[in-house]
């Protein structure tokens, strides 16, 4: 499954928009489309398993399927 970095992520959000370089890579290099799944991560332990709801020229809209929050150590 493809993974993308996006900050900030909201653990209560039902949907997430991905823009910029990450969206360009997803759309133009990986050729992802509506219905494909990916994981979005924020670098702070939050991972969202998502499905692409819509893909535009320079952005993707994801629907959140699952949320995983890694426990903070220290």
C-alpha positions in Angstrom: 0.0 0.0 0.0 1.3 3.5 -0.8 2.1 5.8 2.0 2.1 9.6 2.1 3.2 12.2 4.6 0.8 15.0 5.5 0.8 17.3 8.4 -1.2 18.2 10.3 -3.6 15.2 10.4 -6.7 15.2 12.6 -7.5 11.9 14.2 -11.2 12.9 14.3 -11.5 13.8 10.6 -13.6 11.7 8.3 -11.9 12.9 5.2 -8.4 14.3 4.3 -7.3 16.4 1.3 -3.8 15.8 -0.2 -2.2 18.6 -2.2 1.2 19.7 -3.5 4.2 17.4 -4.2 2.6 14.4 -2.5 -0.6 14.7 -4.6 1.5 15.2 -7.8 3.5 12.0 -7.0 0.3 10.0 -6.3 -1.5 11.2 -9.5 1.3 11.5 -12.0 3.9 9.0 -10.9 1.9 6.3 -9.2 -1.2 7.0 -11.3 -3.6 6.5 -8.3 -7.3 7.0 -9.0 -10.6 7.1 -7.2 -11.1 3.8 -5.3 -7.4 3.1 -4.6 -6.3 2.9 -1.0 -3.3 4.5 0.7 -2.0 5.3 4.2 -1.5 8.9 5.3 1.0 9.5 8.1 1.9 12.7 10.1 5.2 11.7 11.6 3.8 11.8 15.1 2.4 8.3 15.3 -1.0 8.9 13.6 -1.7 6.7 10.5 -4.9 6.8 8.5 -5.8 4.0 6.1 -7.8 5.8 3.4 -9.6 5.3 0.1 -9.4 7.9 -2.6 -12.9 9.5 -3.0 -11.9 11.9 -5.8 -8.8 12.7 -7.8 -8.4 16.2 -9.4 -5.6 17.7 -11.4 -3.5 18.6 -8.4 -5.3 17.2 -5.3 -6.8 14.0 -3.9 -9.7 13.7 -1.5 -9.5 10.7 0.8 -12.2 9.0 3.0 -10.7 7.7 6.3 -11.3 4.0 6.7 -9.2 3.2 9.8 -7.2 5.2 12.3 -4.1 4.0 14.2 -2.3 6.0 16.8 1.1 4.7 18.0 1.8 5.1 21.7 4.3 7.8 22.5 7.4 6.5 24.2 9.3 8.6 26.7 
